[in-house]
């Protein structure tokens, strides 16, 4: 089975290289970034001991960041290696000051895993959420290097739990400890006979709560908003924007709109501009232009500007699954999103609690938006629900580090 799994890994890698050669920019970054990966993936001093954290992309990095910060602070005797699978994470965080080395993860083969372990003296390894690379898991276990999973989230419909998934499930027993987001994940692991589990929660709540406490100001955005109330659409895709345009062009005069597209390529921004009449781009902000819509064509500020929103629309619910809602609700901002949200526990919870709201079309979107606009009590109740939910969720980092103390001291 391992040979077949490794064949699939090689086949998948070949597909990425094929995508590169037909012009896919993300595939090109993925391939080019791995050309000289082993120049970085080696210790400069053979006596150094290392902690290694691996994340898939930017979202998982934000999830692992509170643990990374705590490791840096509490265990300065160890150096830190940070690896990414996706270029969308690596390219943005390749200069992360917390890590001593940042690199792409070499593809999941036994040979690569053994080479990485020869190059570093690992005290412990941390994989975030569900980065299950089964050759790495095996080799780490073979070398008695403890592997910890941070903020793990499992669902019974995942391939591990299919009748043919036993080989994959057996690898879970090679993991030293699981820190799970919820009880359901813990129960799935218990059923496999795994007992080294703590229901710690989602460390990303600690991250977004920290951002909220810093409360960074954006004077230009404050000037744009003025005395109006603001709605923010974060990480929007064309399928989201299509049902937002009518509202944006016809919203009440005491409201303004900030649109933050997930992709800010020239072609996407041009497409957005063709549907708007009273707007300006953030990179060309002119305070004398009292327009009604601001399009954010800059990466990296969305999580900090949700603080200005009365309520928010979260993108990708009509695509492959909504983006991060935690960044908004940590500011007591109720959220609205499309129907593809069921893989995100906090979204499912808040829909039931009525702090988040699902829409399926333009009519439902506008009905929900105007309910918030016209009913202050409705908005206040939803905002309070978000506040209470976040307050109950913070603290996963403390729970995790308390358990790790016995392994790392």
Secondary structure, DSSP 4 states (H G I P E B T S, - for coil): -HHHHHHHHHHHHHHHHHHHHTT-HHHHHHHHTTTTHHHHSS-SSTT-EEEEEEESSHHHHHHHHHHHHHHHHH-TTSEEEEEESSHHHHHHHTT-TT-SEEEEPPPS-HHHHHHHHHH-EEEEEEEESS---HHHHHHHHHTT-EEEEEEE---TTSGGGSTT-HHHHHHHTT-SEEEESSHHHHHHHHTTT---EEE---HHHHHHHHHHHH----HHHHHHHTTSEEEEEEEE-HHHHHHHHHHHHH--TTEEEEEEES---HHHHHHHHTT-SSEEEGGG--TT---SEEE--SSS-HHHHGGG-SEEEES-TTTTS---SHHHHTTT-EEEE-S--TT-HHHHHHHHHTSEEE--SHHHHHHHHHHHHH-HHHHHHHHHHHHHHHHHH--HHHHHHHHHHHHH-
